[in-house]
């Protein structure tokens, strides 16, 4: 082996006392061909002869052990086996017990052919992300196709004082293995060596008919273990429509006890914080603002924009926040520090607030998990103001507006950092404003069109569009709008492949206004278009405008059986006006078609106005958001979105061509309808 000096991040030694003891003869005995293994190889897949996984937890460490033997019949698997990276945390050690191959029936030790490098796993410090994790790069020379690779290793995480929460509580989620692999023998063992009882909950397991079974909760006392063992095993869940079965292991507790454990850590910080003492200049600025709405806005934007967000991965493993005086003085802190500072500022201006724990990435699963503080990975602030509840992410930047117009954060579950709390679920939400309010005027005169779009974005949309216009090249923005309109006007059907800049001549887009108090951002697009009509294969001409962004295809196409559809659309309002100097068919079905949908989860109307030379549509969409659509309601929800997609999201007008023959042709076509 090239690296003979071991690092503190990895070792080469025998397994710990709690791990499996497997000698070479046993290894060879385990690696036997069978009808099951031959079938997998014949189908062109690699095969895992055995996988033995163990998770061990005590009051001083969390550790994982694995021993695996699998074929290297596929070049991609050979490549990934030859070079791999292992990420270890602070005070975590990767221990290699065995690296071998079985080649032509002979067991060969590959540790002498193994090169190990320890690298800093760091590439985001310039963005304020700090981590003391290490990357262990393992390269094995001379692995060959059709070898059988045997790897036996462990990861041992010894707790430090910083890991006080991990010492007190365990959280581990066991997920059933990849559907790619077939296993001759598969074994998973969980060993509880803690003083506290560990609860475990089996979730999304299925019966033989594929129906989800009711969750099953059991308990492990100190010294007890949970074991899964299977032979000739393939995990068969539908990866595209089902959640992989998993088992949630957590120290047996409840939300009330957990909130009572965590809240004193924050109360101690609040009790020692005096904004007047550590931030007199900030207090002076706050006192100078007489309007309460503006005072609240200033407080939020000060913490968001004037205090740098530093994500320290190691600090996030614990839950004790930084003193707000330090955060203010250093002008930096993680989500806990910034949230605590914001709460202290809000306390000073007598606005009710609290710190809450969330996990946006795993929000859907929180209701299925056992109670655990380690479920959460982020801290934000809950504000109660004028009989409304708002949630503010103190780590956000470039967000504007009074509290009711600021960024709306989508999530359902949170734990408030107060005594005697339960896991809370947010109520569904209706916006009081339109995220998009757009007026379109498309005028066609003398076979030339002029197109004008005036769009006002508000709330989340305003924040996003403001950043987009700030950070994107003007030409790129115009090209993006041109591309959108190329499909909206249906030009993709009669002039596909044409350079969009020749279609939309003199296209321009400008910011009309930017109201950072109301968080409204208004833009205007203008363009001239030669031959503004879409012409079909029969030489019929149409003026069309169908904005496909109005159609929510993710609602129409949603097929998951275990995860309900997450409803998070904006209020939208559109006025689309089409004008021409040509005669139009004022009775055409789709020109006149209107809709009115009153679904429990959204209201949608499209109203029309038709004259002899013009047609307009007025679209109004108001959803109930921040909720999961129950399975029993979803098909009606989907059908109503199909109704929107059936020509109710835009408008088209048919041109009646001049001349007697064209009039006869038009009347004949009308009789056939």
N, C-alpha and C positions, 0 to 999 in steps of 0.2 A: 504494500500500500504506500502511495506516494506521501501522504500526510501521516507521519508517525507521531506527531505531537497533537494530542487531543485538545480541542477547544472546550471552554466551559459550556458552550452551546451544544456540543455533541460528545458522545462517548461510544466506545466499543466494549461491551461487556455482556455478561450473562443476564437473563431476565430476572426481574424482581421476584420475591417469594410468592407473590399473589398471581404471577403470570403462569402460563403453561410451560411444561418441561417436555420438550420434544427432541429426541436424539436422531442421528442420521438414519438409523435403521427404520425408525418409525416414519420419518419423512418419506423414504422410498416406499414403505408399505402403503402410505396414504395415497401415493401417486400411482394409481392403477387405472388402466383403460377399462371402459365398460360400454355397454350398448348406449347408455345415456351420453357419455362423453364423445363416443364416435359419431353419434347423430349430430351433435353440435358442431364438431369439426367438419363433418360432411356438408353442413349448411354454410360453411365458410366463416364461422365465428370462432373466436378464441374461447378457451374453456378454463375455468378455475377449478382445480382439483379439490382445494379446500381453502376456507377462510375461517380463521379463529380470531375473533375480536373480543377484547375485554376492556371494560371501563371500570376503573378502580377509584374510589373516592374515600378520603379520610379527613380528619380535622386539620391536617397539615399539607395535603396535596390532592390534586386531581391528576390522574394518569390514564393513558390509553395504550393498549398493547394490541399488536396484530401480527399474525403469521399467515402468509398466503403463498400459494403455489399456483402458477397459471402459465398457459402456453404463450409462446411468442410466434404464432403462426401468421399474424398480420404485420406487415411492415410498419404501420402506424403505431401499433402497440410495442413493437421492438424499439422504435425511435423514442417513445415516451419512457420506456423502461431504462434505456441507456443513459438518459439525462433527466433528472427530476429535481425540483426545488421543494424544500420543506421550510415552512415559516414557523419560527418559534418566538414566543413572547418573552418578556423580561422574566428571568428566573425559571425559564422552561428549558429543559434539556431533551434533545433527541438522542435516543440510545439505540445503536445498531447491535443486534444480537447475531444476525446471520444474513449473509448475502451469498446465495449459491445458485448453481444451475444443475439440472439433471440433463445430461447430454449423452444420448445413446446408452442410457441405463447407468451411467457413471455420474456420481455426485461430485461436483467441482466447486471448491471454495473460491468465490469471486472477490472477497475482501481485499486480497493482494492486488487485484486489478481495479480497485475503486479509488477514485480521487475525490476528495472532499474540500470544498472551499466554504468559508463563512463570510457572508457579505452583509453590509448594512442594507436592510430592506427599507430604503428611504428614497422617495423621489417627489415628495409633496411638501417639503418644509417651506418652500417659498410661498405656498398657498396657506400656510399656517397649520399644517397637519404634522404633528410631531409623533414619532413612534420609535420605541427602542427595540422593535422586533428585529430579528436577524433572519437572513435567508441562507439556508444550508443547501448548497449546490452539490449534488451527488452525481458523479459520472462513472459509469461502469464500462470498462473496455471489453471488447471482444464478446459481446452478446451476439448470438446468431439466430437466424430464423429457425424455428422448430425446437429451440431450447425450451425448457421448462424452468422458469425463474422462481426461486424461493426467496422471499424476503421476510425477515422477522425483526421487528423493531418496536420501540416504545417511545412515548412522549410523557415526560414527568414535569408537572408544574407545581413547584413548591411555593406555598403562600408566603408573602412578605406582609409587613404591617400595612402596606398600601392595599393589600387584598383582604381587608377586614370583612368586606361583605361576602367574598367567596369563602372565607373561613366559616362564616356563620350560616351561609345558605348555599345549597347546590342547585344548579340548573343545567340539565343536559337533555338534549333531544336526540333520540336514536331514530334515524330514518332508514327504512328498509332499503336494500341495495339497488344498484342500477339494474334496469330491465335488460341491458345489453348482455350481462354475464349470466352464464349458467354455472351452477355450483354442484360439484359432486358431494361435498359436505360443507355446510354453512353453520357456524356457531357464533352466537353473541352472548356474552356474560356481563352482567352488571353486578359489581361487588360493593356493598355498603359497609364501610369500616368507620363510619361517623357515629358519634354519640346519638345524634338526632335521627329520628325515623325519616326515611325517604319514601315519599308517595310516588307511584308511577301510574300513568294513564295511557291506555292503548286507544288510539284514535284513528278513524278512517280505515279500520280493518273491515274486511268484507266476507260475506258467506259465499258458498259455492255458486250461488246465482248472481253474485256481484253486488248484492245490496249491502250498504254500509251498516255495520253492527253498532249497537249502542256502545258508547265509551265505557271502558272497564277500568276501575281504579282499585289498586291494591297497594300494599305497604311492605317496606323492607326495614327491619330493625338492624342494629349493629351486628355485623358478622353474617348477615343473610345475603343471598345472591339470587338474581333473576337470570334465567337461561332460556335462550331460543336455540334449537338445534334442528336442522333439516337436512335431508339427503335428496340428491337429484332435484335440486331446487332452482326454479326460475321465478323471479318476481314478475307478476303478470298484470299489474295495474295498468290502466290506460293513461299513459304519460300526458296525452293531450287534453284529456277531459276529466281526469281524476287526480286527487291529491294522493301522494304516496303515503301508505300507512306509516305511522310513526308512534313512538312511545315517548311521552314527556316525563322525565324524572325531575323531581324537585323536593327540597326539604319540606316536610309536611307543615303547612302553615295556612293562614287565611289572610284576607286582605286587611282586616282590622288590625291584626297583630303586626303585619308588615308596615302599615302606615304608622303605627305607634312606634315601630323601631326606627323608621327613617325620619319622622318629623322632628324629634329632638335635635338631630344633627343640624337641621336648618334653623330651628328656633334659637339655638345657641348663637348662630351667626347673626340673626336678626336682632337679638337682644343686645349685641355689642356694637351695632351699627348706628351711627349718628351722622346723617347726611350733612347737617350743618357743620359738623366738626371736620369731616374729611373732604367735603366738596363745597366750600363756601361760595366759590365762583358759580358753580352750577345752581346752587340755591338762589343766588342773586338773580340769575337769568330766569329761573322758574317763578320767582316772586314778581318779576316785572311783567309777567303775562297774566292779564286779568280774565281773559276768556278761557273757561274750563276746557272746552274742546281743543283749543290751540295749545293749552298747557299740557294736556295729555299727549297730543301729537308730538310736541317738542320732546317730552320725556322719552317716548318710544324711539323716535328718530335719533335722539342723542345716543342712547345705548346701542342701537343698531349700527349707526354710522361712525361714531367717534371712538368706540371701543373695539379693537381688533378681535376677531374670532380666532382663537388658537385651540385647535383640537389636539389635546394630549391623550393619546390612546391609553396610556398607562393610568392616568388620573381618572379616566372614564370607568376603569374597572372598579373604582370605589364610588362613594356617593357623598363624601364630605366636600361641600363647596368651598371655594376660595373666599376669603373675607372681602366684602364689597369695597372697603377702603383700598385694598391692594389692587383690585380690579380697576378702580377709578384712577389710582396713582400710576399704574403701569399701562393703562389704556389697552389692556388685553385680558382675555380669559376664555375658558371653554363655555359650553352651553349652560352649565350649572352656574358658573361665575357671572355670566352676563344676565341670566334670568334673575339671580338673587339681587344683583345691582338694580335691575329694572324694578323689581318689587320694592326695594328700599326707597327708590325715587318716587314710586307711586304711593307708597305709604306717606311720604312727606306731603304730597299734594292731596291726600285724603281720598284716594281712589282705591276701592276694594280690589285686591288681587291676590293670587296665590300661585305658587310654583306647582307644575304638574309634570308627571312622568308619562312619556309616550314612546311608541315604537312604530313609526310610519310604515316601515318595510314589512313588519309582521302584524299589522293592525288586524287583519282578518283572523289570524290565528289566536289572538289574545283571548278571545272568548272560549277557545277550546283548550288553552293551556291551563295547567295548575297555577294557583297563585304564586308569584315569585317576583321579587324586585329585579332579578336579573333578566326578566323578560324585556325590560325597558332599556332603550339605548339613547334617549334624547330627553332634554328638559326644556319646556317652554313655559309661558306665563298665561294664566287665565285671568281675564279682567271682567269685572261686573260693572257696567256703566249704563246709566239711564235705562234700567230694567232689561238690558240686553247683555248677553255673554259673548265675549270675544277671546280669541286665542292668538297670541303674538309670539313669533319665533324671534327671540332677541338676537340670534346669530345671523338673521337675514340682512341683506343690504339692498340699497336702491329700491326701497318701497316707500310709497308716499300716500298722503291723504289723511283726512280725519278718520277716527277709529272705525267708523262704519263702512269706509271705502277702501280700507287697507287690504292687504293680501288675505284671502280666505284660505285657511289650511284645511284640507280634507283628511279626516280621520274620525274614528268612532270611539275608541277606548282610551281611557286615561285614569291615572291614580293621582288624586290631589294630595300634596304633601301637607297634610293636616292630621291631627289625631282622629282615630276611630273612623277611618274612611273605608268605603267599599269601592271596587272597580266601577267607574262611571261610564255611561254611554251617552254620547252627545245626541241631542234631538235633531231630526232632519231639518233642513234649512231652506227657506225661500229668499232669494235675493230681492232687495227693494229697488234694484236698478238693473239696467241692461248691460251685460258685459260687452255686447256688440250692438250698436245702433247704426245702421247703414242705409243710405239713400243712393240709389243708382238711377241715373238719367242717361238713356241711350237714344240719341236722335239720328235718324237716317234721312238725309235730304240729298237729292240729285246723286244717288248712289255713293254717297260718302257719309260715314258715320262719325259722330262725336260722342265719346263715352266719358262720363264723369261719375266718380264714386266719392262720396263723402262719408267717412266712417269715424264714429266716436267709440273709443274703447274705454272701459271703466273697470276699476278694481283690479283683479288679477290680470286681466287682459291688458290694461293700461300699463301696469308694471312691466309685463313681458314685451309689449310693443315698443315702449320707451327704450328698453335695453337693446332691442333688435335694431332700431333706427340709430342708436348711438354707436353700436359696435359693428355695423354692417355697411359695406360699400354701397353708395347710392345706386350705381349701375346694377349691382346684384339685387337690390331691393326691387328696382323697376322690372328687371327680368323675371323675378319671382311673381310679381303681380301679372305681368304679361302671360306667363305660363299658366297661371290660374285662370285668367280670362279666356285664353285659347280654348280651354275645355268648357268653361262656363257658357261661352257663346256658341259652342258646338263647332268651332272651326276645325277641331281635330278630326272631324268626319269628312270634310270636303277639301282641306288644304294641309293635310298632315305632311310633315317633313319640311314645311316652309319655315324660313328664318323668322322667328317671332318679332324681331326688331323691324322687319319689313312689313309685317302685318299691322303692328301697333306703332304708327308713325308719330314722332314727336311726343312719345310717352313721357310723362313727368309725374312725380309724386312729391308732395310737400307736406310739412307739418303745419297745420292751420293754427292749432293752439295746444297748450300743455298746461292744464290747471292742476297743480300739485296738491292743492287743498281738497278739491273734489275728486282728485285722482282720475281726471279725464284727459285722454290723449286723442286729439282729432287730426286726421290726415285727409288729403284729397289727391285723387289720381285723375289725370286727364290724358286722353289719347285720341288721335284721329285714325280712322280706319277706312281705307278704300274697299269698296265692295263689302258692306257691313253684313250682307245677308248670307245665311247658310243655304246652300243649294244642294238638293238631294239628287239621286241618280235620274229622276224623271224631270229634272230641271225646274222643280218647284222651289220657290224661295221662301225663307222663313227668317224672322227676326226672333232670336231666342236669348234667354238669360236664365240659366239654372245653376244656382250655387250649390254644388255638391257637399260643401261643408255643413250645410243645414241638415243633410241626411246623416244620421248617426249609424254608420255601418257597423261599428263595434257592438251596438245594441242588436242590430238585425242578424249579425253573424255569430253571436255568442252561443257557445255550445257546452260550456263546462258543467259537469253534473254535481260537483262538490262545492264550488265557489260561487255564491250568488253574484249576479251582475251588480257592479259598483256604480252608482248613479252620481255623476259629478259634472253635469253640463252647466253652462251659463245661460242666463236669460238672453234671448236674442230677438232683435227686431229689425225687419227689412222693409224698405219701400223700393220697389223696382218699377220704373216707368220706361216703356218702350214707345217711341214716336216714329212715324214714317210719313212720307209724302205720297205713299202708294195706298191703294184701296186694300182693305184687309177683310178677312172673313170674320165678322163680328159674332157669328153663331157657332164657331168651331168649338167642339166639346172641350178640348184641353185648354183653350184660351179662356173659357168661361168657368171651368171647374174650380170649385171652392171646397174647403174642408173645415171642419170644426171637431177637434178631438178633445174629449175631457177624460183623460186617464187619471187614475188616482195619483200617478207619479209625474204627470206633466199635462199642461194645457197647450194646445196648438191650434191656431187658426190661420187660414189663408183666405183673404177676401180679394175680390177682383173688381176692377172698373174698366169697362170697355167702351170706346167710342169708334167712329168710323175710320180713324187713322191712328189709334193708339190703344194701348192696354196697360194696366197697372196691377200689381199684386202687392198686398200688404200682409206680411208674415209676422206673427207674434208667437214666441215660444217661451213658456215659463215652466221650468221643471222644479220639482221638489227634490233636493239634492242631499248629499252626504248621508246616503243610506244604501243598504243592499236590497235589491228587489227580491222578495220572497219567490221561491220556485213556483208556488201556486198562482202567482200573478204574472209570471214572466211571459207566457205565451201571448196573453192579451197585450202586454207591453210591447212585445216584438211585433205583433200584428199591426198595432197602431203606428209603429215606426215604418212598417212596410207601406202603410197608407200614405204617410208623408212622402215616401220615396216614389209613389205612383203619381208623379207630375204635380205634386202639391208643394213643391219647394222652389218654384220659379214660374216663369211664364214664357209662352211662345205665341207669335202671331203669324198667320198664313197670308201671304201676299196674293191678291187676285190680279193676275197679269192683264194688261190692257189688250183689247182686240176681241172681235166676235168669236173667233175660234177658242180663245182662252176662256171666254165667258161660258160658251157651250160646254167646254171640258170641265169647268168648275161646277156648273149646275148638274152635269151628269155624275160627277164625283159625289155631290151632296145627296143625290137620290140613292146612291149605293150605300150610304152610311146608315 
